[in-house]
Amino acid sequence: QVQLVESGGGLVQAGGSLRLSCAVSGRTFSSCAMGWIRQAPGKGREFVAAISGSGSVTYYTDSMKGRFTISRDNAKNTVYLQMSSLKPEDTAIYYCALKGGPTIGTMTGQYGYWGQGTRVTVSS
């Protein structure tokens, strides 16, 4: 079975940084595009970023560009989300998600496997 385990969430002050990690097992990691999706309290799911299986292509939602960086280490079966210049509105549960193929998708529904989420709280 596919398993995705996020870590790295926590409490940070506005302007600070966090690095989220997602460890993947149960699939050939390099053949799967990966994404990060978040859900803020009382809000719907919001796509954050995606990276292709090889790492050569990335995508960011406009509000994340310049602040968030998605990367992956295929030797470690791990995808990362480096978050900088955090804002209170970034407060959410962040989910790591896996797509069945190597090309990126920019829609939540294209990612069939999700982790349990890691909570990020940004204080003002």
Buried (B, 14 or more C-beta within 10 A) or exposed (E): EBEBBBBBBEEBEBEBEBBBBBBBEEBEBBEBBBBBBBBBEEEEBBBBBBBBBEBEEBBBBEEBEEBBBBBBEBEEBBBBBBBEEBEEEBBBBBBBBBBBEBEBBEEBEBBEBBBEBBEBBBEE
